[in-house]
Amino acid sequence: MADNLREILDIAKRECPEIPEAAWARIDLAIRIAFGGQRPYIANQKKRARLAMLAELNEQQDAARIAEVLGVSVRRVQQLKKII
């Protein structure tokens, strides 16, 4: 069985190379002590990802094009625009 925590920490290490290896070892140990034997659950956060993409496209594209890129309806694009 794969070590999911190891894979997650490897991604984090690539994104934050300035953090020393000793700190990653402490994080790994603390998580294993607190949550050992449990499978991790990571929420998808589709809305947050769509809002970020919408912010990038908002000024350049019309609602129909944004809806096509995001895979949502034009109405949903209009709703998301009100949020940001």
N, C-alpha and C positions, 0 to 999 in steps of 0.2 A: 504494500500500500504506500502511496506517495506521502511525503511529509508536506502537507499543505502550508504549514507555517514557514517552513524553509523557503518554499517558492515565493510566498508573500514577502518575506524579509529580503530575499534576493532582489525582487523588484524595487523595494524601498531603498536598498543599498545602491542600486544603479541610479536612482533618482536623487539620492542625497549622498554623494561620494565624500563629502566633507566630514561626515560623522565617523568617528573612529570605530574600528572593529570591536574594541572593548565595550563600547556603548551598545552595539548591536548584540553582543553576547549577553549583556545584562537584560536587554529587552527580551531576547529569546527566552532566557531563563524565567523571567518574571511572568511572561505569558504562559509558558508551560506549567509553572506552578499554579497559576490562577485558573487556567482553563484546560489542563491536561486531560486527554481522553475525549474531548469534545471536538466536533467538526465545526470549523468556522463558517459563519454566515456573513456574507458581504452583500449589502443591498445594492441594487443596480443604479439607482438615482437617475432614471431616465429623464425626469423633469429637469434636473440640474444640468445634465448634458445638453438637453434641447435648448435650455435658456442660454447657455454659453454659446452654442452654435447660432442661435437666433441673434444674439448680440453682435456676432461677427457679420452675419448676413444682413442685418436689419437695414443698414444705410445703403447697401448696394443693390438689393433685390426687392421686387414687389412680393406681395403676400402669396401669390400663386406659386412663384418660383421657390420661395422659402418652404412652403407646404410640401412641394415636391421633394426638396432636398431632405427635409426632416421626416418625411413619410407620414405626415398628418394632414388634416383638412385645413382649408383656408380659415375656417372659423376658429380652429384651435390655434393657428398662428396669431390671429387677432386677439385671442384670450391671453396667449403668452406675452404678446407685446404690452398688454396692460400691466402685466406683472413687473416687467423690467421698465 
